[in-house]
Amino acid sequence: MSEGFPEDILPTYLESLDAPYYIIDKDTYSVVKAKVPEGRTTCGLCSRLCRGTLYAFTEEIGAS
């Protein structure tokens, strides 16, 4: 999640729905901030890093 985003919002919401979930703790934010020049959009790199993290995790747990 982005820096400053309240970490309890999504888990609280998912628990209220009784929905199972995982939290993957990986710092992509600092990578994006280090690679993308100030004033440029971070969306492209951030989405690729997040997608790669999700793909790796789905393999790890055997999901399809």
mmJSON file of the N, C-alpha and C atoms, coordinates in Angstrom:
{"data_MODEL":{"atom_site":{
"group_PDB":["ATOM","ATOM","ATOM","ATOM","ATOM","ATOM","ATOM","ATOM","ATOM","ATOM","ATOM","ATOM","ATOM","ATOM","ATOM","ATOM","ATOM","ATOM","ATOM","ATOM","ATOM","ATOM","ATOM","ATOM","ATOM","ATOM","ATOM","ATOM","ATOM","ATOM","ATOM","ATOM","ATOM","ATOM","ATOM","ATOM","ATOM","ATOM","ATOM","ATOM","ATOM","ATOM","ATOM","ATOM","ATOM","ATOM","ATOM","ATOM","ATOM","ATOM","ATOM","ATOM","ATOM","ATOM","ATOM","ATOM","ATOM","ATOM","ATOM","ATOM","ATOM","ATOM","ATOM","ATOM","ATOM","ATOM","ATOM","ATOM","ATOM","ATOM","ATOM","ATOM","ATOM","ATOM","ATOM","ATOM","ATOM","ATOM","ATOM","ATOM","ATOM","ATOM","ATOM","ATOM","ATOM","ATOM","ATOM","ATOM","ATOM","ATOM","ATOM","ATOM","ATOM","ATOM","ATOM","ATOM","ATOM","ATOM","ATOM","ATOM","ATOM","ATOM","ATOM","ATOM","ATOM","ATOM","ATOM","ATOM","ATOM","ATOM","ATOM","ATOM","ATOM","ATOM","ATOM","ATOM","ATOM","ATOM","ATOM","ATOM","ATOM","ATOM","ATOM","ATOM","ATOM","ATOM","ATOM","ATOM","ATOM","ATOM","ATOM","ATOM","ATOM","ATOM","ATOM","ATOM","ATOM","ATOM","ATOM","ATOM","ATOM","ATOM","ATOM","ATOM","ATOM","ATOM","ATOM","ATOM","ATOM","ATOM","ATOM","ATOM","ATOM","ATOM","ATOM","ATOM","ATOM","ATOM","ATOM","ATOM","ATOM","ATOM","ATOM","ATOM","ATOM","ATOM","ATOM","ATOM","ATOM","ATOM","ATOM","ATOM","ATOM","ATOM","ATOM","ATOM","ATOM","ATOM","ATOM","ATOM","ATOM","ATOM","ATOM","ATOM","ATOM","ATOM","ATOM","ATOM","ATOM","ATOM","ATOM","ATOM"],
"id":[1,2,3,4,5,6,7,8,9,10,11,12,13,14,15,16,17,18,19,20,21,22,23,24,25,26,27,28,29,30,31,32,33,34,35,36,37,38,39,40,41,42,43,44,45,46,47,48,49,50,51,52,53,54,55,56,57,58,59,60,61,62,63,64,65,66,67,68,69,70,71,72,73,74,75,76,77,78,79,80,81,82,83,84,85,86,87,88,89,90,91,92,93,94,95,96,97,98,99,100,101,102,103,104,105,106,107,108,109,110,111,112,113,114,115,116,117,118,119,120,121,122,123,124,125,126,127,128,129,130,131,132,133,134,135,136,137,138,139,140,141,142,143,144,145,146,147,148,149,150,151,152,153,154,155,156,157,158,159,160,161,162,163,164,165,166,167,168,169,170,171,172,173,174,175,176,177,178,179,180,181,182,183,184,185,186,187,188,189,190,191,192],
"type_symbol":["N","C","C","N","C","C","N","C","C","N","C","C","N","C","C","N","C","C","N","C","C","N","C","C","N","C","C","N","C","C","N","C","C","N","C","C","N","C","C","N","C","C","N","C","C","N","C","C","N","C","C","N","C","C","N","C","C","N","C","C","N","C","C","N","C","C","N","C","C","N","C","C","N","C","C","N","C","C","N","C","C","N","C","C","N","C","C","N","C","C","N","C","C","N","C","C","N","C","C","N","C","C","N","C","C","N","C","C","N","C","C","N","C","C","N","C","C","N","C","C","N","C","C","N","C","C","N","C","C","N","C","C","N","C","C","N","C","C","N","C","C","N","C","C","N","C","C","N","C","C","N","C","C","N","C","C","N","C","C","N","C","C","N","C","C","N","C","C","N","C","C","N","C","C","N","C","C","N","C","C","N","C","C","N","C","C","N","C","C","N","C","C"],
"label_atom_id":["N","CA","C","N","CA","C","N","CA","C","N","CA","C","N","CA","C","N","CA","C","N","CA","C","N","CA","C","N","CA","C","N","CA","C","N","CA","C","N","CA","C","N","CA","C","N","CA","C","N","CA","C","N","CA","C","N","CA","C","N","CA","C","N","CA","C","N","CA","C","N","CA","C","N","CA","C","N","CA","C","N","CA","C","N","CA","C","N","CA","C","N","CA","C","N","CA","C","N","CA","C","N","CA","C","N","CA","C","N","CA","C","N","CA","C","N","CA","C","N","CA","C","N","CA","C","N","CA","C","N","CA","C","N","CA","C","N","CA","C","N","CA","C","N","CA","C","N","CA","C","N","CA","C","N","CA","C","N","CA","C","N","CA","C","N","CA","C","N","CA","C","N","CA","C","N","CA","C","N","CA","C","N","CA","C","N","CA","C","N","CA","C","N","CA","C","N","CA","C","N","CA","C","N","CA","C","N","CA","C","N","CA","C","N","CA","C","N","CA","C","N","CA","C"],
"label_alt_id":[null,null,null,null,null,null,null,null,null,null,null,null,null,null,null,null,null,null,null,null,null,null,null,null,null,null,null,null,null,null,null,null,null,null,null,null,null,null,null,null,null,null,null,null,null,null,null,null,null,null,null,null,null,null,null,null,null,null,null,null,null,null,null,null,null,null,null,null,null,null,null,null,null,null,null,null,null,null,null,null,null,null,null,null,null,null,null,null,null,null,null,null,null,null,null,null,null,null,null,null,null,null,null,null,null,null,null,null,null,null,null,null,null,null,null,null,null,null,null,null,null,null,null,null,null,null,null,null,null,null,null,null,null,null,null,null,null,null,null,null,null,null,null,null,null,null,null,null,null,null,null,null,null,null,null,null,null,null,null,null,null,null,null,null,null,null,null,null,null,null,null,null,null,null,null,null,null,null,null,null,null,null,null,null,null,null,null,null,null,null,null,null],
"label_comp_id":["MET","MET","MET","SER","SER","SER","GLU","GLU","GLU","GLY","GLY","GLY","PHE","PHE","PHE","PRO","PRO","PRO","GLU","GLU","GLU","ASP","ASP","ASP","ILE","ILE","ILE","LEU","LEU","LEU","PRO","PRO","PRO","THR","THR","THR","TYR","TYR","TYR","LEU","LEU","LEU","GLU","GLU","GLU","SER","SER","SER","LEU","LEU","LEU","ASP","ASP","ASP","ALA","ALA","ALA","PRO","PRO","PRO","TYR","TYR","TYR","TYR","TYR","TYR","ILE","ILE","ILE","ILE","ILE","ILE","ASP","ASP","ASP","LYS","LYS","LYS","ASP","ASP","ASP","THR","THR","THR","TYR","TYR","TYR","SER","SER","SER","VAL","VAL","VAL","VAL","VAL","VAL","LYS","LYS","LYS","ALA","ALA","ALA","LYS","LYS","LYS","VAL","VAL","VAL","PRO","PRO","PRO","GLU","GLU","GLU","GLY","GLY","GLY","ARG","ARG","ARG","THR","THR","THR","THR","THR","THR","CYS","CYS","CYS","GLY","GLY","GLY","LEU","LEU","LEU","CYS","CYS","CYS","SER","SER","SER","ARG","ARG","ARG","LEU","LEU","LEU","CYS","CYS","CYS","ARG","ARG","ARG","GLY","GLY","GLY","THR","THR","THR","LEU","LEU","LEU","TYR","TYR","TYR","ALA","ALA","ALA","PHE","PHE","PHE","THR","THR","THR","GLU","GLU","GLU","GLU","GLU","GLU","ILE","ILE","ILE","GLY","GLY","GLY","ALA","ALA","ALA","SER","SER","SER"],
"label_asym_id":["A","A","A","A","A","A","A","A","A","A","A","A","A","A","A","A","A","A","A","A","A","A","A","A","A","A","A","A","A","A","A","A","A","A","A","A","A","A","A","A","A","A","A","A","A","A","A","A","A","A","A","A","A","A","A","A","A","A","A","A","A","A","A","A","A","A","A","A","A","A","A","A","A","A","A","A","A","A","A","A","A","A","A","A","A","A","A","A","A","A","A","A","A","A","A","A","A","A","A","A","A","A","A","A","A","A","A","A","A","A","A","A","A","A","A","A","A","A","A","A","A","A","A","A","A","A","A","A","A","A","A","A","A","A","A","A","A","A","A","A","A","A","A","A","A","A","A","A","A","A","A","A","A","A","A","A","A","A","A","A","A","A","A","A","A","A","A","A","A","A","A","A","A","A","A","A","A","A","A","A","A","A","A","A","A","A","A","A","A","A","A","A"],
"label_entity_id":["1","1","1","1","1","1","1","1","1","1","1","1","1","1","1","1","1","1","1","1","1","1","1","1","1","1","1","1","1","1","1","1","1","1","1","1","1","1","1","1","1","1","1","1","1","1","1","1","1","1","1","1","1","1","1","1","1","1","1","1","1","1","1","1","1","1","1","1","1","1","1","1","1","1","1","1","1","1","1","1","1","1","1","1","1","1","1","1","1","1","1","1","1","1","1","1","1","1","1","1","1","1","1","1","1","1","1","1","1","1","1","1","1","1","1","1","1","1","1","1","1","1","1","1","1","1","1","1","1","1","1","1","1","1","1","1","1","1","1","1","1","1","1","1","1","1","1","1","1","1","1","1","1","1","1","1","1","1","1","1","1","1","1","1","1","1","1","1","1","1","1","1","1","1","1","1","1","1","1","1","1","1","1","1","1","1","1","1","1","1","1","1"],
"label_seq_id":[1,1,1,2,2,2,3,3,3,4,4,4,5,5,5,6,6,6,7,7,7,8,8,8,9,9,9,10,10,10,11,11,11,12,12,12,13,13,13,14,14,14,15,15,15,16,16,16,17,17,17,18,18,18,19,19,19,20,20,20,21,21,21,22,22,22,23,23,23,24,24,24,25,25,25,26,26,26,27,27,27,28,28,28,29,29,29,30,30,30,31,31,31,32,32,32,33,33,33,34,34,34,35,35,35,36,36,36,37,37,37,38,38,38,39,39,39,40,40,40,41,41,41,42,42,42,43,43,43,44,44,44,45,45,45,46,46,46,47,47,47,48,48,48,49,49,49,50,50,50,51,51,51,52,52,52,53,53,53,54,54,54,55,55,55,56,56,56,57,57,57,58,58,58,59,59,59,60,60,60,61,61,61,62,62,62,63,63,63,64,64,64],
"pdbx_PDB_ins_code":[null,null,null,null,null,null,null,null,null,null,null,null,null,null,null,null,null,null,null,null,null,null,null,null,null,null,null,null,null,null,null,null,null,null,null,null,null,null,null,null,null,null,null,null,null,null,null,null,null,null,null,null,null,null,null,null,null,null,null,null,null,null,null,null,null,null,null,null,null,null,null,null,null,null,null,null,null,null,null,null,null,null,null,null,null,null,null,null,null,null,null,null,null,null,null,null,null,null,null,null,null,null,null,null,null,null,null,null,null,null,null,null,null,null,null,null,null,null,null,null,null,null,null,null,null,null,null,null,null,null,null,null,null,null,null,null,null,null,null,null,null,null,null,null,null,null,null,null,null,null,null,null,null,null,null,null,null,null,null,null,null,null,null,null,null,null,null,null,null,null,null,null,null,null,null,null,null,null,null,null,null,null,null,null,null,null,null,null,null,null,null,null],
"Cartn_x":[0.836,0.0,0.874,0.285,1.019,1.329,2.41,2.81,1.69,1.363,0.324,-1.07,-1.231,-2.55,-2.821,-3.974,-4.284,-4.341,-3.458,-3.313,-4.492,-5.329,-6.414,-7.691,-7.812,-9.071,-9.443,-8.56,-8.899,-9.097,-8.192,-8.459,-9.767,-10.073,-11.322,-12.526,-12.467,-13.559,-13.714,-12.604,-12.676,-13.161,-12.725,-13.193,-14.691,-15.19,-16.634,-17.448,-16.825,-17.483,-17.222,-16.421,-15.98,-15.266,-14.495,-13.771,-12.327,-11.853,-10.453,-9.539,-8.371,-7.434,-6.014,-5.075,-3.649,-3.146,-2.148,-1.455,-0.012,0.411,1.769,2.55,3.536,4.315,5.576,5.488,6.614,6.695,7.868,8.047,8.31,7.248,7.402,7.427,6.892,6.785,8.157,9.11,10.433,11.155,10.912,11.503,10.956,9.656,9.02,9.533,9.597,10.059,11.515,12.337,13.744,13.932,13.056,13.222,12.51,11.398,10.594,10.951,11.335,11.682,10.501,10.822,9.815,8.965,7.652,6.734,6.215,6.795,6.343,5.369,4.527,3.555,4.233,3.793,4.372,3.533,2.396,1.414,1.951,2.66,3.144,4.062,5.087,6.042,5.387,4.598,3.936,3.038,2.255,1.352,2.128,3.262,4.064,4.656,5.161,5.736,4.673,3.519,2.43,1.951,1.808,1.372,2.393,3.672,4.71,4.672,4.442,4.333,3.151,2.017,0.826,1.032,1.643,1.904,2.808,3.863,4.773,4.067,3.198,2.481,1.481,0.79,-0.167,0.542,1.733,2.524,2.923,3.332,3.78,2.691,1.448,0.351,-0.404,0.008,-0.624,-1.968,-2.207,-3.474,-3.385,-4.537,-4.544,-5.504],
"Cartn_y":[-1.184,0.0,1.238,2.304,3.551,4.057,4.786,5.376,6.255,6.09,6.888,6.29,5.203,4.568,3.8,3.998,3.299,1.78,1.05,-0.383,-1.219,-0.694,-1.493,-1.493,-0.595,-0.446,-1.709,-2.202,-3.365,-4.633,-4.979,-6.171,-6.085,-4.931,-4.753,-4.994,-4.446,-4.626,-6.099,-6.763,-8.171,-9.063,-8.764,-9.526,-9.319,-8.122,-7.87,-8.692,-9.042,-9.879,-11.363,-11.661,-13.026,-13.629,-12.783,-13.198,-13.555,-14.706,-15.055,-14.125,-13.819,-12.947,-13.202,-12.765,-12.792,-11.363,-11.083,-9.803,-10.114,-9.58,-9.772,-8.52,-8.667,-7.526,-7.383,-6.527,-6.309,-4.82,-4.249,-2.814,-2.484,-2.234,-1.789,-0.256,0.371,1.838,2.508,2.042,2.68,2.43,1.286,1.009,1.997,2.18,3.108,4.528,4.948,6.313,6.514,5.465,5.57,5.59,4.929,4.782,5.841,6.361,7.299,8.736,9.558,10.951,11.715,12.651,13.501,14.182,14.162,14.803,13.887,12.706,11.737,10.763,10.149,9.21,7.891,7.347,6.111,4.885,5.103,4.031,2.835,3.063,1.966,1.024,1.57,0.736,0.098,0.85,0.317,-0.866,-0.725,-1.814,-3.051,-2.871,-4.034,-4.74,-3.977,-4.583,-5.314,-4.713,-5.355,-6.621,-6.549,-7.72,-8.856,-8.54,-9.556,-10.181,-9.38,-9.885,-10.839,-10.457,-11.316,-12.624,-12.541,-13.768,-14.716,-14.197,-15.035,-15.665,-14.907,-15.424,-16.509,-16.319,-17.341,-18.651,-18.583,-19.799,-20.442,-19.598,-20.072,-20.865,-20.395,-21.072,-22.072,-22.192,-23.156,-22.722,-21.431,-20.91,-20.789,-20.744,-20.565,-19.447],
"Cartn_z":[0.0,0.0,0.0,-0.344,-0.383,1.013,1.097,2.372,2.901,4.173,4.797,4.712,3.957,3.858,5.145,5.77,7.023,6.795,7.456,7.225,7.704,8.567,9.135,8.295,7.331,6.593,5.821,4.98,4.155,4.982,5.92,6.737,7.52,8.059,8.806,7.901,6.702,5.749,5.367,5.027,4.622,5.762,6.984,8.141,8.355,8.084,8.235,7.235,6.112,5.105,5.344,6.337,6.628,5.412,4.722,3.527,3.893,3.423,3.675,2.865,3.4,2.693,3.163,2.359,2.688,2.641,3.433,3.349,2.965,1.834,1.352,1.714,2.564,3.034,2.177,1.176,0.274,-0.033,0.129,-0.064,-1.534,-2.277,-3.663,-3.728,-2.716,-2.709,-2.788,-1.996,-2.006,-3.324,-3.961,-5.271,-6.294,-6.29,-7.224,-6.988,-5.754,-5.452,-5.872,-5.768,-6.149,-7.669,-8.403,-9.853,-10.684,-10.178,-10.965,-10.567,-11.56,-11.248,-10.642,-9.774,-9.135,-10.201,-9.992,-10.918,-12.013,-12.144,-13.148,-12.493,-13.3,-12.764,-12.377,-11.264,-10.748,-11.108,-11.737,-11.933,-12.716,-13.787,-14.622,-13.866,-13.237,-12.499,-11.286,-10.576,-9.383,-9.746,-10.802,-11.179,-11.612,-12.309,-12.711,-11.504,-10.555,-9.347,-8.534,-8.403,-7.647,-8.347,-9.648,-10.413,-10.283,-10.38,-10.217,-8.834,-7.827,-6.453,-6.331,-6.909,-6.85,-7.609,-8.807,-9.566,-8.792,-8.196,-7.409,-6.227,-5.567,-4.398,-4.794,-5.917,-6.335,-6.645,-7.222,-7.451,-6.121,-5.186,-3.873,-3.134,-3.242,-2.516,-3.395,-4.662,-5.552,-6.091,-6.128,-6.662,-8.176,-8.807,-10.259,-10.634],
"occupancy":[1.0,1.0,1.0,1.0,1.0,1.0,1.0,1.0,1.0,1.0,1.0,1.0,1.0,1.0,1.0,1.0,1.0,1.0,1.0,1.0,1.0,1.0,1.0,1.0,1.0,1.0,1.0,1.0,1.0,1.0,1.0,1.0,1.0,1.0,1.0,1.0,1.0,1.0,1.0,1.0,1.0,1.0,1.0,1.0,1.0,1.0,1.0,1.0,1.0,1.0,1.0,1.0,1.0,1.0,1.0,1.0,1.0,1.0,1.0,1.0,1.0,1.0,1.0,1.0,1.0,1.0,1.0,1.0,1.0,1.0,1.0,1.0,1.0,1.0,1.0,1.0,1.0,1.0,1.0,1.0,1.0,1.0,1.0,1.0,1.0,1.0,1.0,1.0,1.0,1.0,1.0,1.0,1.0,1.0,1.0,1.0,1.0,1.0,1.0,1.0,1.0,1.0,1.0,1.0,1.0,1.0,1.0,1.0,1.0,1.0,1.0,1.0,1.0,1.0,1.0,1.0,1.0,1.0,1.0,1.0,1.0,1.0,1.0,1.0,1.0,1.0,1.0,1.0,1.0,1.0,1.0,1.0,1.0,1.0,1.0,1.0,1.0,1.0,1.0,1.0,1.0,1.0,1.0,1.0,1.0,1.0,1.0,1.0,1.0,1.0,1.0,1.0,1.0,1.0,1.0,1.0,1.0,1.0,1.0,1.0,1.0,1.0,1.0,1.0,1.0,1.0,1.0,1.0,1.0,1.0,1.0,1.0,1.0,1.0,1.0,1.0,1.0,1.0,1.0,1.0,1.0,1.0,1.0,1.0,1.0,1.0,1.0,1.0,1.0,1.0,1.0,1.0],
"B_iso_or_equiv":[0.0,0.0,0.0,0.0,0.0,0.0,0.0,0.0,0.0,0.0,0.0,0.0,0.0,0.0,0.0,0.0,0.0,0.0,0.0,0.0,0.0,0.0,0.0,0.0,0.0,0.0,0.0,0.0,0.0,0.0,0.0,0.0,0.0,0.0,0.0,0.0,0.0,0.0,0.0,0.0,0.0,0.0,0.0,0.0,0.0,0.0,0.0,0.0,0.0,0.0,0.0,0.0,0.0,0.0,0.0,0.0,0.0,0.0,0.0,0.0,0.0,0.0,0.0,0.0,0.0,0.0,0.0,0.0,0.0,0.0,0.0,0.0,0.0,0.0,0.0,0.0,0.0,0.0,0.0,0.0,0.0,0.0,0.0,0.0,0.0,0.0,0.0,0.0,0.0,0.0,0.0,0.0,0.0,0.0,0.0,0.0,0.0,0.0,0.0,0.0,0.0,0.0,0.0,0.0,0.0,0.0,0.0,0.0,0.0,0.0,0.0,0.0,0.0,0.0,0.0,0.0,0.0,0.0,0.0,0.0,0.0,0.0,0.0,0.0,0.0,0.0,0.0,0.0,0.0,0.0,0.0,0.0,0.0,0.0,0.0,0.0,0.0,0.0,0.0,0.0,0.0,0.0,0.0,0.0,0.0,0.0,0.0,0.0,0.0,0.0,0.0,0.0,0.0,0.0,0.0,0.0,0.0,0.0,0.0,0.0,0.0,0.0,0.0,0.0,0.0,0.0,0.0,0.0,0.0,0.0,0.0,0.0,0.0,0.0,0.0,0.0,0.0,0.0,0.0,0.0,0.0,0.0,0.0,0.0,0.0,0.0,0.0,0.0,0.0,0.0,0.0,0.0],
"pdbx_formal_charge":[null,null,null,null,null,null,null,null,null,null,null,null,null,null,null,null,null,null,null,null,null,null,null,null,null,null,null,null,null,null,null,null,null,null,null,null,null,null,null,null,null,null,null,null,null,null,null,null,null,null,null,null,null,null,null,null,null,null,null,null,null,null,null,null,null,null,null,null,null,null,null,null,null,null,null,null,null,null,null,null,null,null,null,null,null,null,null,null,null,null,null,null,null,null,null,null,null,null,null,null,null,null,null,null,null,null,null,null,null,null,null,null,null,null,null,null,null,null,null,null,null,null,null,null,null,null,null,null,null,null,null,null,null,null,null,null,null,null,null,null,null,null,null,null,null,null,null,null,null,null,null,null,null,null,null,null,null,null,null,null,null,null,null,null,null,null,null,null,null,null,null,null,null,null,null,null,null,null,null,null,null,null,null,null,null,null,null,null,null,null,null,null],
"auth_seq_id":[1,1,1,2,2,2,3,3,3,4,4,4,5,5,5,6,6,6,7,7,7,8,8,8,9,9,9,10,10,10,11,11,11,12,12,12,13,13,13,14,14,14,15,15,15,16,16,16,17,17,17,18,18,18,19,19,19,20,20,20,21,21,21,22,22,22,23,23,23,24,24,24,25,25,25,26,26,26,27,27,27,28,28,28,29,29,29,30,30,30,31,31,31,32,32,32,33,33,33,34,34,34,35,35,35,36,36,36,37,37,37,38,38,38,39,39,39,40,40,40,41,41,41,42,42,42,43,43,43,44,44,44,45,45,45,46,46,46,47,47,47,48,48,48,49,49,49,50,50,50,51,51,51,52,52,52,53,53,53,54,54,54,55,55,55,56,56,56,57,57,57,58,58,58,59,59,59,60,60,60,61,61,61,62,62,62,63,63,63,64,64,64],
"auth_comp_id":["MET","MET","MET","SER","SER","SER","GLU","GLU","GLU","GLY","GLY","GLY","PHE","PHE","PHE","PRO","PRO","PRO","GLU","GLU","GLU","ASP","ASP","ASP","ILE","ILE","ILE","LEU","LEU","LEU","PRO","PRO","PRO","THR","THR","THR","TYR","TYR","TYR","LEU","LEU","LEU","GLU","GLU","GLU","SER","SER","SER","LEU","LEU","LEU","ASP","ASP","ASP","ALA","ALA","ALA","PRO","PRO","PRO","TYR","TYR","TYR","TYR","TYR","TYR","ILE","ILE","ILE","ILE","ILE","ILE","ASP","ASP","ASP","LYS","LYS","LYS","ASP","ASP","ASP","THR","THR","THR","TYR","TYR","TYR","SER","SER","SER","VAL","VAL","VAL","VAL","VAL","VAL","LYS","LYS","LYS","ALA","ALA","ALA","LYS","LYS","LYS","VAL","VAL","VAL","PRO","PRO","PRO","GLU","GLU","GLU","GLY","GLY","GLY","ARG","ARG","ARG","THR","THR","THR","THR","THR","THR","CYS","CYS","CYS","GLY","GLY","GLY","LEU","LEU","LEU","CYS","CYS","CYS","SER","SER","SER","ARG","ARG","ARG","LEU","LEU","LEU","CYS","CYS","CYS","ARG","ARG","ARG","GLY","GLY","GLY","THR","THR","THR","LEU","LEU","LEU","TYR","TYR","TYR","ALA","ALA","ALA","PHE","PHE","PHE","THR","THR","THR","GLU","GLU","GLU","GLU","GLU","GLU","ILE","ILE","ILE","GLY","GLY","GLY","ALA","ALA","ALA","SER","SER","SER"],
"auth_asym_id":["A","A","A","A","A","A","A","A","A","A","A","A","A","A","A","A","A","A","A","A","A","A","A","A","A","A","A","A","A","A","A","A","A","A","A","A","A","A","A","A","A","A","A","A","A","A","A","A","A","A","A","A","A","A","A","A","A","A","A","A","A","A","A","A","A","A","A","A","A","A","A","A","A","A","A","A","A","A","A","A","A","A","A","A","A","A","A","A","A","A","A","A","A","A","A","A","A","A","A","A","A","A","A","A","A","A","A","A","A","A","A","A","A","A","A","A","A","A","A","A","A","A","A","A","A","A","A","A","A","A","A","A","A","A","A","A","A","A","A","A","A","A","A","A","A","A","A","A","A","A","A","A","A","A","A","A","A","A","A","A","A","A","A","A","A","A","A","A","A","A","A","A","A","A","A","A","A","A","A","A","A","A","A","A","A","A","A","A","A","A","A","A"],
"auth_atom_id":["N","CA","C","N","CA","C","N","CA","C","N","CA","C","N","CA","C","N","CA","C","N","CA","C","N","CA","C","N","CA","C","N","CA","C","N","CA","C","N","CA","C","N","CA","C","N","CA","C","N","CA","C","N","CA","C","N","CA","C","N","CA","C","N","CA","C","N","CA","C","N","CA","C","N","CA","C","N","CA","C","N","CA","C","N","CA","C","N","CA","C","N","CA","C","N","CA","C","N","CA","C","N","CA","C","N","CA","C","N","CA","C","N","CA","C","N","CA","C","N","CA","C","N","CA","C","N","CA","C","N","CA","C","N","CA","C","N","CA","C","N","CA","C","N","CA","C","N","CA","C","N","CA","C","N","CA","C","N","CA","C","N","CA","C","N","CA","C","N","CA","C","N","CA","C","N","CA","C","N","CA","C","N","CA","C","N","CA","C","N","CA","C","N","CA","C","N","CA","C","N","CA","C","N","CA","C","N","CA","C","N","CA","C","N","CA","C","N","CA","C","N","CA","C"],
"pdbx_PDB_model_num":[1,1,1,1,1,1,1,1,1,1,1,1,1,1,1,1,1,1,1,1,1,1,1,1,1,1,1,1,1,1,1,1,1,1,1,1,1,1,1,1,1,1,1,1,1,1,1,1,1,1,1,1,1,1,1,1,1,1,1,1,1,1,1,1,1,1,1,1,1,1,1,1,1,1,1,1,1,1,1,1,1,1,1,1,1,1,1,1,1,1,1,1,1,1,1,1,1,1,1,1,1,1,1,1,1,1,1,1,1,1,1,1,1,1,1,1,1,1,1,1,1,1,1,1,1,1,1,1,1,1,1,1,1,1,1,1,1,1,1,1,1,1,1,1,1,1,1,1,1,1,1,1,1,1,1,1,1,1,1,1,1,1,1,1,1,1,1,1,1,1,1,1,1,1,1,1,1,1,1,1,1,1,1,1,1,1,1,1,1,1,1,1]
}}}
